[in-house]
Amino acid sequence: MWNTILFDLDGTLTDSAPGITNSVAHALARFGIREEPKNLLKFVGPPLNESLAEFYGFSPQQTAEAIAVFREYFVEKGWCENAPYPGIGEVLRELKAAGLRLMVATSKPEVQAVRILKHFGLADYFEQICGAPLGNEDGARKSAVIRQALSYVGGETASAVMVGDRRHDVAGAHETGLPCVGVLYGYGGREELEKAGAEYIAEDMAALKELLLKGGKDGKDGN
């Protein structure tokens, strides 16, 4: 059984694509790069510094400048250009009522994650909201924020699970000794999550709630 549930934020708790893609587009425009928002969905979830280098070959200096411009837009507008997924509040409420410990482990800067979750009335469901320190690229790695969250429960991994929508969530979970539930209502998709090795797949919010309440004991898939 799982006693501690770690949730990703973007693509798992909130549908954050508009704010992120608008912020990325704003940053890329500084370098003369124009992209359609649909082509920027790949930026939802992974650490921004990794994605800029992977998709556009940015140097460390270019990456630092792009992140600064990204944050200009995100802090002003992008943070609220998203919404909680329908039903996620009910899921969190039932999980907490069942006695489960809920935490957030996101690569988004922690100060922004707290602001977003408070804005949407979700912050009180979580014992800890763990994110990246501003200006710390290593701290934005998924495994780093997961370890930070686990530190509040003495590093216990036997009864904890990570919930996310991208391969980075799966990789971070495995690097820290956790299984991962991949959700298909986010941005990753089944192929990405299964290829990354997600132990469980939840098709939708109802399947996710059932799987987490049962602690994964009934099988390897939340269908």
N, C-alpha and C positions, 0 to 999 in steps of 0.2 A: 504493500500500500504506500501511496505517496502522502506525506504530511506537508511538504513544502512545494509550492508551485511557483516557478519563475516565468514571468511573461515578458516577451518582447513587446515593444510599444507600436512602432510603425508597421502596419499591415497585420497586426494581431489584436491590439486593443482599439486602435483608431485607423480609420481610412485617411491616411495622411498624404496621399499622392499629390493633390493640388498644391499644397504648401511647399512640399519638397521639390517638385518639378519646376514650379515657378521660381523658387530660390536658386535652383541649379541653372535654369535658363538665364536668370539675371547674372549669375557668376560667369557663365560661359560667354555671355555677350561682351564682357570686359576683354575677352581674348578674340573677339570677332567671330565666335562660333554661334551659329543659329540652329536650333533644333526644335522640332515639334514636341510638345509635352509628352505625347505617347512614346516617343523615343527615349524619354528620360525616366521611365518607370524603373529601369534597372538601378537607379540611384536610391530607391526606397528600401531602407533596411541596412545595407552594408555601410561601414565607416566611409565617410566622404573622401578622405585622403586616399584610401585604397582604390575607390572607384574612379577618381580622376586620373590616377596613374594608369589603371588598367584599361580604361575606355578611350582616353585621349592622350596618353603618354606624357602627362604633365610632369615636369621636374619638381623637386621638392619646393623650390622657390615659387614656381607657378601655382603649385597646390596650395601653399600657404596664402598666397594672394587671393586665389579663387575662394578658399574657405572664408576668408575675411569678408569678401563681397557677398558670398552666400548668406553669411550671418547678418549682414546689414539688412537684407530683405526679410530673412526669416524672423528676426527679432521684431521687426516693425509689423509685418503682415503675415508671413508664411506660417507662423506658429498656430494661428487660429483658422487657417484655410484647410481645415480637416474636421472630422466628426467621429465620434465613437461608432463602432459597428453596431447595427441594430441588435439588441439582445445581450450585448456584452455586460451591461450593468446587472442584469438579472443573473447571468452566469456567475459573476463575481460575488454577488450577494448570497447565492446559494452555496457556493464553495466556502465562503467565509462562515456562513451559518453552520456548515458541516464540520467546522473546527479546523479547516485547512489554513496553513500559513501562506499568505500570498505576497509576492514580491515582484518588482519590475527590474529587469536587467536589459538595458538598452544601450546601443552605441551612440545615441543622441546625447548631447551634453546634459548632465544631470539637472542643471538649473532650468533648462528648457522642458525637460520631461516633467519635472514637478509642476511647472507653470501650466502645461497643457492638461495634466491630469486633474489639477485643482479646478481649472476652468470648466472642465466637463463633468465635475462632480464625482470623479472616480478615485481620487487620491486616498480617501479614507478607507478604501478596501485593502490597501497595501500596508504591510508592516514596514517595508523599506522600498524606496524608489532609488535604484542604483543606475547611474549613467556615467558618461565620460567626463573627466575633468576638462575644463576649457583649456585648449592649447596643448593637450597631452595626447599625441597620436597613439602611443602604446596603450594608454588607458581607455581608448575607444574600441579596442579589440573586444570581440564578444566574450572570449574566455576571461578577459580581465574584469569585465563588469559582472560576469557570473561568479567569479571568485570573490569579488567584493560582496555580492549578495550572500553567498554561502558563508562568508566570515561572520555574519550575524547569527548563524546557527552552528557555530563551531566547526565550519567546513564540512558538515555532514552531507554526504552524497547518496547514501543508501536509500533514503526516503524522499529524495527530491527529483523533480523533473523540469525540463525546460520546454516552454511552448513558444513556437515561432513560425514564421512563414517563409523564411529564406534559408539557403544552404549555409549561410554564415551562422545562423542560430544552431543548426545541427552540428556544425564543426566546433563551435564554441562549447556546446554541451558535451560533446565527446572528449574534447581536450581537458575538461574538468571532471570527467567521470560520470556525467549524467546522461540518461536517455533523453530523447527529444520527441515531442509531439509536434508534427507538422500540420498546419492548418491550411486548407485549400481555398478559403475565402480571401486570403491575402494576395501577395504578389508573386510568390515563388512557383506554385503549380506542383502537381504530383510528380512529374518527371524529375524536376530539380530536387525535390525533397527526398524521393526514393533513391536517387543516385547518390545523394549526400549521406544516405544511411539512416534516415529518420526511422526510429523503431515503431512509431505509431503515426497514423494519418487520420485526421478528423476532417470529414467532408464539409461540415458546416458547424454552426454554433451549438445546435442540439447534440450532435455527436461529440463535440468537444466537452460539453458539460457532463454527459454520461460517462465518457472515458475517464475524466478527472475524478469524478465522484467514486468511480469503481477502482481507481488507482491502477488502471491498465491491466487488471488481473484477468480480464476475459479474452485477451488476445492481442494481436499485434496491429490491429487496424481499427480505426474508429468508425468504419462504415456501418 
